Amino acid sequence: MKKLFFCCSIFLACFSASGQIKSTDLTEIKSVVEGIKNLSKVGYQFAIKAHFPNDQVDKTKGEAYLDGPDKVMYNSCEAQTLIYSRDLYYKADHRQKAISIIRMDKRYKKDRVGAIETDFFANAYMDKYIDSTLLKYAIVKQLKENGDTIKMSLTFPASMALKKINITYDRKTSLPVSYYMSIYYPWQGKDKKFIGKGTTYEILCYQYTKKFDKEKYELDKYFTITNGKASLKKYSNYHLTTQL
């Protein structure tokens, strides 16, 4: 589910380029998209639920923070804590009780590090989705305004994995109020009893803010590095691997 955590920070806000949309609606949707794209610092809570073909359900909740100018990424939930800061990448796997600390320039070439940072902080994925064929297929099912708040609901054709996006956006704060996305993948395995079934992922992001507790993502709170060797300060009983 790691990739889904990042979906919350990618903001797949899309609009229909082929449906019957009033020009005023299109203008409002574009303004919301641009507002989300221009966020350089944002924190939020998230909840993710997965419904599997065998009727089992897995879910997690947590919080995330992105700071483009200072190049900080923080994402934490019951399963793991991820932090990118000062060219260091920290991952604590709470299920496996294992921690990895990587100095990015030791593992990746400079251009690769730059590409990763662009994906994290420069909305590269956002631009990709805005320019993709999703623009052709999203259907605006609802668009309502109430003072400074605008609500929109987008749906997608049955042939697409992405099924629904709901966005509530506050123009006064220039922040989303909530963001919901539903994705469905049909069963493709050999077990015939799951034919006609699939996996549904539901992602909800909420409580958006431009202010965030720095202590949550300051690496000094988690470990120290002395003479190239890391020592854990938090989760000190976890197994540690490093590339420093």
Secondary structure, DSSP 8 states (H G I E B T S, - for coil): -HHHHHHHHH------SSS---HHHHHHHHHHHHHHHT-SEEEEEEEEEEE-TTS-EEEEEEEEEEETTTTEEEEEESSEEEEEETTEEEEEETTTTEEEEEEHHHHS-HHHHHHHHHHHHS-HHHHHHHHSTHHHH-EEEEEEEETTEEEEEEE--TTSSEEEEEEEEETTTTEEEEEEEEEEEE--SS-GGGTT-EEEEEEEEEEEES---GGGT-GGGTEEEETTEEEESSSTTSEEEEE-
